[in-house]
């Protein structure tokens, strides 16, 4: 496949998130008959070819057909069940050539600040000046990652909710100097593909989705550690109450609805005292305080190794049911 006039996306890192994004891009290409797609994957692992061949089809029903090597680089033609057309994947272990023609560079490397601050200047040097530069980091803000870049306004965090080929959320987290053009182009890209990008108004540690999830996780651990309920019972409580409700309405809308005609203000007028009492009694458990062994064992005994295929199938059904 010639890459001329094709959308060219380079993925830095082919772990869970990287290949999940590859699956998402391939799926989107299969739906858009006018779109030709070329994905380049840059990853340091020695078994990268086998890793892609065995892992990517788990995320997307597709066949990877080896094609002739292009300049010594291993390539695949990707065919999905819907007959994806002209979608190729190339493995390139040279960073400079991997990004040299990219329209988009997505980084999914180690959560390590020195790694990222060293990586972006090299990408910036070798990629086209119009390329979008995205980091999938779980918590290192663009303002830190871009510290050594000549033009840090090009970089923006595009944080997915795992796995991104299924979950529609993308947190767009610009630094204070990320350009408005970068933000608008990034938003347009994901909105055109039916995803749910949300631009955060300021950088915050862990971004928003993880902060909310981790706050709930902390209280759940506290309740199990205190003997109030087991880990499995906490999960049952979630999936039979807040889970389905929040999937439909979210936190604020749910409690606003709970206040009746008085809305959220009415809700707090009615039971604000109870809310405050619960807040005052919230657990302040921390990592490394000795709860880990017991709770880790309890969760392992309850679930063993989780079948992610079953989880993903169920999640897709939920998302389809609550689709706008």
N, C-alpha and C positions, 0 to 999 in steps of 0.2 A: 504493500500500500504506500502510495506517495503521501507525504505529510503536507503537501501544498494545499492550501485552502481548508485544511482540517483544523479542528479545535485541538490544540496541543497542551496537555496537562502533564506536569512532572510531579510525581509523588516522591518526596524524600522520606524514606522509611516505609517498610512493608510489613509492619506488625498488624495487630488487630484493627487499629483505626485506619492505617494506610490501605489495607486491602478492602476494608469495608467501604472506604471512599471510592476505591477502584470499581467495586461492584455497583455503587450508586451511579457513577459516571457512565458505566457501560449500560446499565438499565435505562438511564435517561436517554442515551444515544439510540437505544433500540426503539424508543417511543417516538423519536423525532427523525423522520425519514430524510430530512434535509441536512442532518448533522453527520459529518464524518469526524471520527474521534481517534486521536493517537495519544496513548498514555505511555509515558516513560517512567520507569521505576528505578530509583537509585537507593541501594541498600548495601550495607557492608557485609551481610551474612554470606558465608561461603556456599550455603545450600539454597540460595535465593530462587533459582530456577525451579527446583523441586518444591520449595515452599509455596511459590505462587501456583504451581500446577495442582497441588493437592489441597490448598486452602481456599483459593478464590472460588472454586465451584461450590464450596460449602455456603458461601454468602449469596451466590447468584447461580441459577441454573444455566450453566453455559459450558461450552466445549472450547478448550484452548488447543488450537492446532499449530504446531511448530511450523515456522516458515524459514526461508533461507536467511542466514545471518547477514545483517546489514553492517558492513564495516567491522565484523568481528563481534557484533552485539547480537545476543539471542533475542528473537522476537516470536510472538504468538499472534495468530488471528483469533479473535474472540467471537464466538457465535452463540447467541442466546436462544432460548426456546422461541422467542418472537422473531428470530431471524435478523439479529443485529447486523448491520451492513458496515463494511469498511471500518471496523474497530480493531485497532492493533495495540499490542503491548510490547514495549521494548525494554530490556534490562540493560542499564548503562552504569558501569561502576566508576565512570569518570564524571565527577560533578560538573565540571565546566561544560562538557558536551551535553550532559543530561538536561541542563537548563538553557542551552544556547538558543533554542527556538521556541521556548515555552510561552504560551499565552497566560498560563497560571502555574505557579509553583506552590504546592502544598507541602508543608513540613510537618512530619509526625515523628520526629526524632526523640532521643532521650529527654526526660524532664530534668535537664541539667543546664543551668544558666551559661557556664563557660562554653558548652557545646553550641548553644544557639547564638550567642554573641559572636562566636568565631565563624559560624556557618553563613549568616546572612550577608556579611560583606563579600564573601566569595560568590554567593548566588547573585548579588547585586552587580558584581563586576562582569559576570558572564551571561546573564539573561538579557533579553530585549528590554529596552527602557519602558516599554508599554506593558510589560508583564505584571499581573497581579501577584502579590506576595502574601501568602496566608500561612499562619501558624495554627496548628490544632492543639497547642499546649493546654494543659489542664489548669495552669495557674501562673505561668510566668508572663507578665504583661508585655505588650509590644514596646512600651517605653524602655524596658530593660533589655529586651532582645535586640532592639535596634540601636543600641548604644554606640556601636562601632561602624554603623552604616554611613555612607556619604549622604544619602537622602532617606532618612528614617521615616519620612512621610509616606513612603510606599508600603510600609508593613502594617498589617492589621491581623488581629487574632480572629480566627473563625473556629470557635470551639463547638464541637459536635456533642450531642448526647448519644452515648454508645448503645447500640451500634448505628453509625450514621446512615447506613443504607436502608435502615428501617425507621429510626426515630427522626421526625421532621425538624426538630429544633436545631438552629445554629445560632450561637451567641456571637454577634459581631462586636468585637471589643477594640475600638481604636485607641491609640495613644493620644495624648493631648495635641500632637502635631500630625497625626495621620490625616492625609488630604481628604477633602470632601469628595473628590473624584474617585479615590480608592474606595471609599465607603459606598458611594452610589453605584459604582460598577459591581461591587461585591453583592450588594443587595439585589440589584437587577438580575444577576446571574442566578441566585438561588430562588428568587421569586418566580422567575420564568420556568423553573423546574419544580414548582409546586411545594417547595420547602417552606419552613417557618422561621426566617431569619429575624432576629431581634437585636437592634443596636443598643448597647448599653451606653448610658450617658457619661459614665466615668469608669476608669479602671478600678477594680476591687479584687482583692485576693480570692482566687477560686471562682470568680465570676458569680453569676446568680444561681443557676440551677444546682451546681454542686454545693453552694452554701446552704441552700434550703434543704437539700438531701442530707447533708452532713449534720445539720441541726436536728433533724428528725432521727438520724442514726444515733446521735449522742444520747438523746432521751430514751430511745429504744434500748440501747445498751444499759443505761442506768436502770431502767425498769426490770430488765432481765437480771442484772447484777444484784438488784435489791430483792429479788424473789417475788416480784409482783406477778410476772407471767413468764412463760418460756419463750424462746426465740420463735418457735413455730407458731405459738399462740399470738404473738405480736404480729407475725406475718398474716395470719388469718384475720386478725382485726383490721389490718390495712386493706387487704384485698376484698373484704366484705363491707367496707364502709368508706373510708377516705379515698381509696384508690379509684373506684368507679365514679364517685362524686367529683373528685378533682379532675378526672379525665374529661368531664363534661363542662365543668364550670370554673375550675381553678379555685385558689384559696380565697381571694377577696370576694369574688362573685358568690361563692358558696355561703360565706358568712353574711354577706349583704342580703342574700335571699333568706337566711336564717332569721334576720331581724324583721321579717314581714314588711309591712308598709313603711316601717321606720328605717329599714335598710341597715347598713352596718352601724350607724349611730344608734339605732334602736336596739340592735343586738348587744352593744356594749352597755347601754342603759339598763337592759334587763339582767344581763349576767356578767357584766364587766368585773364585778367583785370576784366571781369564781375564776374568771380568766386570770386576774392578777394573783390570786392565791396559787393557781397552778404555776404561773410564771415564777413566783417566789420559791416554789418547791421543786423547780426543774433541777435535774441532775447536772452536776458540773464535773462529770467524769472526764479524765484525760488519758491519752495514750500512754501506756507504760506504767499504769497504776495497779497492775496485778489482776485485772478482770479478764485479760485476753485468753489465757489457757482454757478457762472454764467455758467461756462463751464460744470460742473457736471450736471446741470439741462438741458443744451442744449443736451448733449449726452444722458441723460436718456429719454428726450422727443423724440429724434430721434430713439432710439433703444429699449427702455424698457428693458425687460429681454431677453438677446440674446439666441437663440436656438443653443446650442453648437453642437447638433447632426447634424443640417444642416451645420454649419460651418465645422465640422469634415468631413462630406461627401464631401463637395466641396473641402476641402483641400486635401483629398485623391486623388480626380480626378486630381488636379493640379500636385501633386507629381508624379502620374502615368504618366502624360503627359510629364513631364520634366525628367523622369528617364533616367539615362545614358544608 
